[in-house]
Amino acid sequence: MGEMILQAVNYYAGQSVAKAATWPDLRSNIDSNLSIPIVTATDPLTSNSTRNADFGRPICRPLSVLAISSGAVSHDRNLAAAFANLPNRANGSVNAYTNIIGVAEGIHGTTRAVGSVNGGWGTDCSPKTISTLSDVTGVCPDLPGAQGSYLSAGAALYANSSKIRGSVTLPSDAPSTALTVQTYAATLRGGLGRVEVKIPGTSKVFFITPESSWNNRGFVGGSVTGGPSVDARKERYPNRPDKTTGTLMPGGMLVFKAISSSARHGAFVVSWNDTQAGNDYDMDLIGMLRYDLVDSGANAKVVITTEIVAQEAGALGSHGFSIIGTTADGKISRTVSTISAMKGCAWRHLVH
């Protein structure tokens, strides 16, 4: 998503694909090798009688970007080079523009449910303290472990507040929005499970996110650090940490359904695949999750119970939850390496 938005801005800036950046797929000729045509860009602000009759004078044409994606943002931290070619960047880099948003929205220094706060791959949606928005990756609860960033928001801020042509002189009566771009984005993804619970007697809420972490080097027949080779798994991203060092990575949520609820409890069933991209969608693990509100007022608590009811996975994984909005936020998981330790229970005091 981030690459689509920025390349659209490069296009409005009059930059060809080659000048905009050497995007990974173009650099390795993947599109050409698959006989996918690469369209030569036509300057959208070209001035001639035909285009002027259809769209008006170039400097008067409203410029907009509508990005539509079938999923959450992922693998889009490689925007710096393309962004650096844009003109009139008063605030510098795409990271700098992104951090302006982080400050304006009061995000810096707060604790949020994100995958990573240091630009890494991301692991889970447990609460993490954000220093700078440009270093955040992993959109929760959708895709915490795929390096999806908020840099596209910085690119959109630049395009909406800067003239994207450096060599055009505007007439005195030009609108203030001339040569700026408004950005819109929409996702077709239906969303994933997260439970929002209101704290009794208050207007505050807390959030419970089902979590599942997997070590995909720990396949049956191999040790945690000596599982099948990267090539055997045919991953597009061979340097992904769970494939090289055994670092835990999120599973893919296949089913999340409520099975009972009341004013003070909720119970859910969750099924997981052992990789977040879905893999074979064969329900490697099925778990239950239930919360119960206990007591009230200053003594209000939530009790969260998890149980693994079935598992048939080739990798080592877990089922649990992360929680944010209590006095003891964090993540708890139950591992399926043995049949014991299938059940878990955790107390959390509610924040008033």
DRENDO-1510 file (C-alpha; in Angstrom, 1 decimal, always signed):
<recs>
REC; n; res; u; v; w
REC; 1; MET; +0.0; +0.0; +0.0 .
REC; 2; GLY; +2.8; +2.4; +0.9 .
REC; 3; GLU; +4.6; +1.8; -2.3 .
REC; 4; MET; +1.4; +2.3; -4.4 .
REC; 5; ILE; +0.7; +5.6; -2.7 .
REC; 6; LEU; +4.2; +7.0; -3.1 .
REC; 7; GLN; +4.5; +5.9; -6.7 .
REC; 8; ALA; +1.3; +7.7; -7.5 .
REC; 9; VAL; +2.8; +10.8; -5.9 .
REC; 10; ASN; +5.9; +10.3; -8.0 .
REC; 11; TYR; +3.7; +10.1; -11.1 .
REC; 12; TYR; +2.0; +13.4; -10.3 .
REC; 13; ALA; +5.4; +14.9; -9.8 .
REC; 14; GLY; +6.1; +14.1; -13.4 .
REC; 15; GLN; +8.7; +11.4; -12.6 .
REC; 16; SER; +8.9; +8.3; -14.7 .
REC; 17; VAL; +9.1; +4.9; -13.0 .
REC; 18; ALA; +12.8; +4.8; -13.6 .
REC; 19; LYS; +13.4; +8.2; -12.1 .
REC; 20; ALA; +11.0; +7.7; -9.2 .
REC; 21; ALA; +12.9; +4.7; -7.8 .
REC; 22; THR; +14.2; +1.3; -8.6 .
REC; 23; TRP; +11.4; -0.6; -7.1 .
REC; 24; PRO; +12.3; -4.2; -6.2 .
REC; 25; ASP; +10.1; -6.0; -8.8 .
REC; 26; LEU; +11.4; -3.7; -11.6 .
REC; 27; ARG; +15.0; -4.0; -10.5 .
REC; 28; SER; +14.9; -7.8; -10.8 .
REC; 29; ASN; +12.7; -7.7; -14.0 .
REC; 30; ILE; +10.0; -9.9; -12.4 .
REC; 31; ASP; +7.2; -8.2; -14.3 .
REC; 32; SER; +9.1; -8.5; -17.6 .
REC; 33; ASN; +10.0; -12.1; -17.1 .
REC; 34; LEU; +6.3; -12.9; -16.5 .
REC; 35; SER; +5.3; -10.9; -19.7 .
REC; 36; ILE; +3.4; -8.4; -17.6 .
REC; 37; PRO; +3.3; -5.1; -19.5 .
REC; 38; ILE; +4.9; -2.1; -17.9 .
REC; 39; VAL; +3.0; +1.0; -19.1 .
REC; 40; THR; +5.0; +4.1; -19.9 .
REC; 41; ALA; +3.8; +6.9; -17.8 .
REC; 42; THR; +2.2; +10.0; -19.4 .
REC; 43; ASP; +2.7; +13.3; -17.6 .
REC; 44; PRO; -0.7; +14.0; -15.9 .
REC; 45; LEU; -0.1; +17.7; -16.2 .
REC; 46; THR; +0.5; +17.7; -19.9 .
REC; 47; SER; -1.0; +20.8; -21.5 .
REC; 48; ASN; -2.6; +20.6; -24.9 .
REC; 49; SER; -6.0; +21.6; -26.3 .
REC; 50; THR; -7.5; +18.1; -26.0 .
REC; 51; ARG; -6.4; +17.5; -22.4 .
REC; 52; ASN; -7.2; +21.1; -21.4 .
REC; 53; ALA; -10.7; +20.7; -22.7 .
REC; 54; ASP; -11.2; +17.5; -20.7 .
REC; 55; PHE; -9.4; +18.3; -17.5 .
REC; 56; GLY; -8.8; +22.1; -17.4 .
REC; 57; ARG; -5.4; +23.9; -17.3 .
REC; 58; PRO; -2.8; +21.7; -15.6 .
REC; 59; ILE; -2.3; +23.9; -12.5 .
REC; 60; CYS; -6.1; +23.9; -11.9 .
REC; 61; ARG; -6.5; +20.1; -12.1 .
REC; 62; PRO; -7.4; +18.6; -8.7 .
REC; 63; LEU; -5.0; +15.8; -7.9 .
REC; 64; SER; -6.1; +12.8; -5.8 .
REC; 65; VAL; -4.9; +9.3; -5.0 .
REC; 66; LEU; -7.3; +6.5; -4.0 .
REC; 67; ALA; -5.3; +3.4; -2.9 .
REC; 68; ILE; -7.3; +0.2; -2.5 .
REC; 69; SER; -5.8; -2.9; -1.0 .
REC; 70; SER; -7.1; -6.4; -0.2 .
REC; 71; GLY; -5.1; -6.5; +3.0 .
REC; 72; ALA; -3.2; -4.6; +5.6 .
REC; 73; VAL; +0.0; -2.7; +4.8 .
REC; 74; SER; +3.1; -4.8; +4.6 .
REC; 75; HIS; +6.8; -4.7; +3.5 .
REC; 76; ASP; +6.7; -1.0; +2.8 .
REC; 77; ARG; +9.7; +0.4; +4.6 .
REC; 78; ASN; +11.6; +0.9; +1.4 .
REC; 79; LEU; +10.2; +4.3; +0.6 .
REC; 80; ALA; +13.1; +6.6; +1.4 .
REC; 81; ALA; +14.8; +6.5; -2.0 .
REC; 82; ALA; +11.7; +7.3; -4.1 .
REC; 83; PHE; +10.6; +10.0; -1.6 .
REC; 84; ALA; +14.0; +11.7; -1.8 .
REC; 85; ASN; +13.5; +12.5; -5.5 .
REC; 86; LEU; +10.4; +14.6; -4.8 .
REC; 87; PRO; +10.7; +18.4; -4.9 .
REC; 88; ASN; +9.8; +21.0; -2.2 .
REC; 89; ARG; +10.4; +18.6; +0.8 .
REC; 90; ALA; +10.6; +21.3; +3.4 .
REC; 91; ASN; +10.7; +18.8; +6.2 .
REC; 92; GLY; +13.2; +16.4; +4.6 .
REC; 93; SER; +12.7; +12.7; +4.6 .
REC; 94; VAL; +9.6; +10.5; +4.6 .
REC; 95; ASN; +10.5; +9.6; +8.2 .
REC; 96; ALA; +10.4; +13.2; +9.2 .
REC; 97; TYR; +7.0; +13.8; +7.7 .
REC; 98; THR; +5.7; +10.6; +9.4 .
REC; 99; ASN; +7.0; +11.8; +12.7 .
REC; 100; ILE; +5.2; +15.1; +12.3 .
REC; 101; ILE; +2.0; +13.1; +12.3 .
REC; 102; GLY; +3.2; +11.2; +15.4 .
REC; 103; VAL; +3.6; +14.4; +17.3 .
REC; 104; ALA; +0.4; +16.0; +16.1 .
REC; 105; GLU; -1.7; +12.9; +17.0 .
REC; 106; GLY; +0.0; +12.6; +20.4 .
REC; 107; ILE; +1.4; +9.1; +19.5 .
REC; 108; HIS; +5.0; +9.6; +20.5 .
REC; 109; GLY; +5.7; +8.4; +24.1 .
REC; 110; THR; +2.4; +6.4; +24.3 .
REC; 111; THR; +1.8; +2.7; +24.6 .
REC; 112; ARG; +0.0; +1.1; +21.7 .
REC; 113; ALA; -0.7; -2.3; +20.3 .
REC; 114; VAL; +1.7; -2.6; +17.4 .
REC; 115; GLY; +4.0; -5.3; +16.0 .
REC; 116; SER; +7.3; -3.5; +16.5 .
REC; 117; VAL; +8.6; -0.1; +17.6 .
REC; 118; ASN; +12.2; -0.4; +16.2 .
REC; 119; GLY; +11.5; -1.0; +12.5 .
REC; 120; GLY; +11.7; -4.7; +12.8 .
REC; 121; TRP; +9.5; -7.4; +11.4 .
REC; 122; GLY; +7.1; -7.3; +14.4 .
REC; 123; THR; +6.1; -10.3; +16.5 .
REC; 124; ASP; +2.7; -9.7; +18.2 .
REC; 125; CYS; +0.2; -7.1; +19.3 .
REC; 126; SER; +1.3; -6.8; +22.9 .
REC; 127; PRO; +1.6; -3.2; +24.1 .
REC; 128; LYS; +4.8; -1.3; +23.2 .
REC; 129; THR; +5.9; +2.2; +23.9 .
REC; 130; ILE; +6.4; +4.3; +20.7 .
REC; 131; SER; +9.3; +6.7; +20.5 .
REC; 132; THR; +8.8; +7.7; +16.8 .
REC; 133; LEU; +5.9; +6.8; +14.5 .
REC; 134; SER; +8.4; +6.2; +11.6 .
REC; 135; ASP; +9.9; +3.3; +13.5 .
REC; 136; VAL; +6.6; +1.5; +14.0 .
REC; 137; THR; +5.9; -1.6; +12.0 .
REC; 138; GLY; +3.1; -4.2; +12.2 .
REC; 139; VAL; -0.5; -3.1; +12.0 .
REC; 140; CYS; -2.6; -4.7; +14.8 .
REC; 141; PRO; -4.6; -6.8; +15.0 .
REC; 142; ASP; -4.4; -7.5; +11.2 .
REC; 143; LEU; -0.8; -8.1; +10.4 .
REC; 144; PRO; +1.7; -7.6; +13.2 .
REC; 145; GLY; +4.7; -9.4; +11.7 .
REC; 146; ALA; +5.1; -8.2; +8.1 .
REC; 147; GLN; +6.9; -4.9; +8.4 .
REC; 148; GLY; +3.9; -2.8; +7.5 .
REC; 149; SER; +4.7; +0.8; +8.4 .
REC; 150; TYR; +3.0; +4.2; +8.7 .
REC; 151; LEU; +5.4; +5.8; +6.2 .
REC; 152; SER; +2.7; +6.2; +3.7 .
REC; 153; ALA; +1.0; +8.6; +6.0 .
REC; 154; GLY; +4.1; +10.7; +5.9 .
REC; 155; ALA; +4.1; +10.6; +2.1 .
REC; 156; ALA; +0.5; +11.6; +2.1 .
REC; 157; LEU; +1.2; +14.6; +4.4 .
REC; 158; TYR; +3.9; +15.8; +2.1 .
REC; 159; ALA; +1.7; +15.5; -1.0 .
REC; 160; ASN; -1.1; +17.4; +0.7 .
REC; 161; SER; +1.1; +20.2; +2.0 .
REC; 162; SER; +3.7; +20.7; -0.7 .
REC; 163; LYS; +3.8; +21.7; -4.3 .
REC; 164; ILE; +4.8; +18.5; -6.1 .
REC; 165; ARG; +6.3; +20.4; -9.1 .
REC; 166; GLY; +9.4; +22.3; -8.4 .
REC; 167; SER; +9.7; +24.0; -11.8 .
REC; 168; VAL; +6.1; +25.4; -12.2 .
REC; 169; THR; +5.4; +29.1; -11.5 .
REC; 170; LEU; +1.8; +29.5; -10.2 .
REC; 171; PRO; -0.3; +32.6; -11.1 .
REC; 172; SER; -1.3; +34.9; -8.3 .
REC; 173; ASP; -4.9; +33.7; -8.5 .
REC; 174; ALA; -4.1; +30.0; -8.2 .
REC; 175; PRO; -5.9; +28.2; -5.4 .
REC; 176; SER; -3.9; +27.3; -2.3 .
REC; 177; THR; -4.4; +23.6; -3.1 .
REC; 178; ALA; -2.9; +23.9; -6.6 .
REC; 179; LEU; -0.3; +21.1; -7.3 .
REC; 180; THR; -1.0; +19.4; -4.0 .
REC; 181; VAL; -2.4; +15.9; -3.7 .
REC; 182; GLN; -5.2; +14.6; -1.5 .
REC; 183; THR; -4.8; +10.9; -0.5 .
REC; 184; TYR; -7.5; +8.4; +0.3 .
REC; 185; ALA; -7.1; +4.7; +1.2 .
REC; 186; ALA; -9.5; +1.9; +1.5 .
REC; 187; THR; -9.0; -1.8; +2.5 .
REC; 188; LEU; -11.1; -4.7; +1.4 .
REC; 189; ARG; -9.9; -6.7; +4.3 .
REC; 190; GLY; -12.7; -7.7; +6.6 .
REC; 191; GLY; -10.6; -7.3; +9.8 .
REC; 192; LEU; -9.5; -9.8; +12.4 .
REC; 193; GLY; -10.6; -10.6; +15.9 .
REC; 194; ARG; -10.2; -8.2; +18.7 .
REC; 195; VAL; -12.5; -7.9; +21.8 .
REC; 196; GLU; -13.4; -4.5; +23.1 .
REC; 197; VAL; -14.8; -4.6; +26.6 .
REC; 198; LYS; -16.3; -1.7; +28.5 .
REC; 199; ILE; -15.1; -1.3; +32.1 .
REC; 200; PRO; -18.2; -1.4; +34.3 .
REC; 201; GLY; -19.3; +1.9; +35.7 .
REC; 202; THR; -16.9; +3.9; +33.5 .
REC; 203; SER; -16.7; +5.1; +29.9 .
REC; 204; LYS; -13.3; +3.4; +29.5 .
REC; 205; VAL; -12.6; +0.2; +27.6 .
REC; 206; PHE; -9.8; -2.4; +27.3 .
REC; 207; PHE; -8.9; -4.6; +24.4 .
REC; 208; ILE; -8.1; -8.3; +24.2 .
REC; 209; THR; -6.4; -9.6; +21.1 .
REC; 210; PRO; -6.1; -13.3; +20.4 .
REC; 211; GLU; -2.4; -14.2; +19.8 .
REC; 212; SER; -0.6; -17.2; +18.3 .
REC; 213; SER; +3.2; -17.4; +17.9 .
REC; 214; TRP; +5.0; -20.0; +16.0 .
REC; 215; ASN; +8.6; -21.2; +15.5 .
REC; 216; ASN; +8.7; -22.5; +11.9 .
REC; 217; ARG; +12.2; -23.9; +12.3 .
REC; 218; GLY; +11.0; -26.2; +14.9 .
REC; 219; PHE; +9.2; -28.7; +12.6 .
REC; 220; VAL; +8.4; -32.2; +13.6 .
REC; 221; GLY; +11.6; -34.3; +13.0 .
REC; 222; GLY; +13.9; -31.3; +13.5 .
REC; 223; SER; +15.1; -29.3; +16.4 .
REC; 224; VAL; +14.0; -25.7; +17.1 .
REC; 225; THR; +17.3; -24.4; +15.6 .
REC; 226; GLY; +17.7; -27.1; +13.0 .
REC; 227; GLY; +14.4; -27.5; +11.1 .
REC; 228; PRO; +14.0; -27.7; +7.3 .
REC; 229; SER; +16.1; -25.3; +5.2 .
REC; 230; VAL; +14.8; -22.0; +4.0 .
REC; 231; ASP; +14.7; -23.2; +0.4 .
REC; 232; ALA; +12.5; -26.2; +1.5 .
REC; 233; ARG; +9.9; -23.8; +2.6 .
REC; 234; LYS; +10.2; -21.7; -0.6 .
REC; 235; GLU; +9.7; -18.4; +1.3 .
REC; 236; ARG; +9.8; -15.2; -0.8 .
REC; 237; TYR; +11.4; -13.4; +2.2 .
REC; 238; PRO; +14.3; -15.8; +3.1 .
REC; 239; ASN; +15.7; -13.5; +5.7 .
REC; 240; ARG; +12.5; -13.5; +7.8 .
REC; 241; PRO; +13.6; -14.0; +11.4 .
REC; 242; ASP; +11.6; -17.2; +12.1 .
REC; 243; LYS; +13.2; -18.9; +9.1 .
REC; 244; THR; +16.8; -18.1; +10.0 .
REC; 245; THR; +17.1; -17.8; +13.8 .
REC; 246; GLY; +14.0; -19.5; +15.2 .
REC; 247; THR; +12.4; -16.2; +16.3 .
REC; 248; LEU; +8.7; -16.5; +17.0 .
REC; 249; MET; +6.4; -15.1; +14.4 .
REC; 250; PRO; +2.6; -14.7; +14.4 .
REC; 251; GLY; +0.2; -17.4; +13.1 .
REC; 252; GLY; -2.7; -16.8; +10.8 .
REC; 253; MET; -6.1; -16.4; +12.3 .
REC; 254; LEU; -8.6; -18.5; +10.3 .
REC; 255; VAL; -11.7; -18.5; +12.5 .
REC; 256; PHE; -12.8; -16.1; +15.3 .
REC; 257; LYS; -16.3; -16.6; +16.6 .
REC; 258; ALA; -18.2; -15.7; +19.7 .
REC; 259; ILE; -19.9; -18.7; +21.3 .
REC; 260; SER; -21.5; -17.0; +24.4 .
REC; 261; SER; -21.7; -13.6; +26.0 .
REC; 262; SER; -23.3; -11.6; +28.8 .
REC; 263; ALA; -22.9; -8.2; +30.5 .
REC; 264; ARG; -19.8; -9.6; +32.4 .
REC; 265; HIS; -18.3; -12.3; +30.2 .
REC; 266; GLY; -17.5; -13.3; +26.6 .
REC; 267; ALA; -16.3; -16.7; +25.2 .
REC; 268; PHE; -14.7; -17.2; +21.8 .
REC; 269; VAL; -13.3; -20.0; +19.7 .
REC; 270; VAL; -10.2; -19.3; +17.6 .
REC; 271; SER; -8.4; -21.4; +15.0 .
REC; 272; TRP; -4.9; -20.8; +13.8 .
REC; 273; ASN; -2.7; -21.6; +10.9 .
REC; 274; ASP; +1.0; -21.9; +11.6 .
REC; 275; THR; +2.0; -19.0; +9.4 .
REC; 276; GLN; +0.4; -15.6; +9.2 .
REC; 277; ALA; +0.1; -15.7; +5.5 .
REC; 278; GLY; -2.2; -18.6; +5.8 .
REC; 279; ASN; -0.1; -21.3; +4.1 .
REC; 280; ASP; -2.4; -24.4; +3.8 .
REC; 281; TYR; -5.3; -23.1; +5.9 .
REC; 282; ASP; -5.6; -26.4; +7.8 .
REC; 283; MET; -6.4; -25.3; +11.3 .
REC; 284; ASP; -3.1; -26.2; +13.0 .
REC; 285; LEU; -4.4; -25.2; +16.4 .
REC; 286; ILE; -7.9; -24.5; +17.8 .
REC; 287; GLY; -8.2; -22.7; +21.1 .
REC; 288; MET; -10.8; -21.1; +23.4 .
REC; 289; LEU; -10.6; -17.7; +25.0 .
REC; 290; ARG; -13.0; -16.4; +27.7 .
REC; 291; TYR; -13.0; -13.2; +29.8 .
REC; 292; ASP; -15.0; -12.7; +33.0 .
REC; 293; LEU; -15.4; -9.3; +34.8 .
REC; 294; VAL; -15.1; -9.7; +38.6 .
REC; 295; ASP; -16.0; -7.3; +41.3 .
REC; 296; SER; -16.6; -3.6; +40.5 .
REC; 297; GLY; -15.3; -0.1; +41.3 .
REC; 298; ALA; -11.7; +0.1; +42.5 .
REC; 299; ASN; -11.6; -3.7; +42.9 .
REC; 300; ALA; -12.7; -4.5; +39.3 .
REC; 301; LYS; -10.8; -7.2; +37.7 .
REC; 302; VAL; -10.9; -9.3; +34.5 .
REC; 303; VAL; -10.1; -13.0; +34.5 .
REC; 304; ILE; -9.0; -14.3; +31.1 .
REC; 305; THR; -8.9; -18.1; +30.5 .
REC; 306; THR; -7.4; -19.8; +27.5 .
REC; 307; GLU; -7.5; -23.5; +26.5 .
REC; 308; ILE; -6.1; -25.4; +23.6 .
REC; 309; VAL; -8.7; -27.9; +22.5 .
REC; 310; ALA; -7.1; -29.4; +19.4 .
REC; 311; GLN; -3.7; -29.2; +17.6 .
REC; 312; GLU; -2.2; -31.0; +14.6 .
REC; 313; ALA; +0.8; -28.8; +13.5 .
REC; 314; GLY; +4.2; -29.5; +12.1 .
REC; 315; ALA; +5.7; -26.5; +13.8 .
REC; 316; LEU; +5.8; -25.5; +17.5 .
REC; 317; GLY; +3.2; -22.9; +18.3 .
REC; 318; SER; +1.0; -21.3; +21.0 .
REC; 319; HIS; -2.4; -19.9; +21.7 .
REC; 320; GLY; -3.0; -17.0; +24.0 .
REC; 321; PHE; -3.8; -13.3; +24.1 .
REC; 322; SER; -2.5; -9.8; +24.6 .
REC; 323; ILE; -4.3; -7.1; +26.5 .
REC; 324; ILE; -4.1; -3.4; +26.7 .
REC; 325; GLY; -6.1; -1.0; +29.0 .
REC; 326; THR; -5.4; -2.7; +32.4 .
REC; 327; THR; -2.8; -2.2; +35.1 .
REC; 328; ALA; -0.9; -5.3; +33.9 .
REC; 329; ASP; -0.9; -5.1; +30.1 .
REC; 330; GLY; +1.1; -7.6; +28.1 .
REC; 331; LYS; +0.9; -11.0; +26.4 .
REC; 332; ILE; +0.3; -14.5; +27.7 .
REC; 333; SER; +0.6; -17.6; +25.5 .
REC; 334; ARG; +0.2; -21.4; +26.0 .
REC; 335; THR; +2.5; -23.7; +24.0 .
REC; 336; VAL; +1.4; -26.8; +22.1 .
REC; 337; SER; +4.8; -28.5; +22.4 .
REC; 338; THR; +3.3; -30.9; +24.9 .
REC; 339; ILE; -0.3; -31.9; +25.8 .
REC; 340; SER; +0.3; -30.6; +29.3 .
REC; 341; ALA; +0.2; -26.8; +29.7 .
REC; 342; MET; -2.9; -26.7; +27.6 .
REC; 343; LYS; -4.8; -24.5; +29.9 .
REC; 344; GLY; -4.0; -21.0; +31.3 .
REC; 345; CYS; -5.6; -18.4; +33.4 .
REC; 346; ALA; -4.6; -14.8; +34.1 .
REC; 347; TRP; -5.9; -12.0; +36.3 .
REC; 348; ARG; -5.8; -8.4; +35.2 .
REC; 349; HIS; -6.8; -5.4; +37.3 .
REC; 350; LEU; -8.9; -2.9; +35.3 .
REC; 351; VAL; -7.8; +0.7; +34.9 .
REC; 352; HIS; -10.2; +3.4; +36.1 .
</recs>
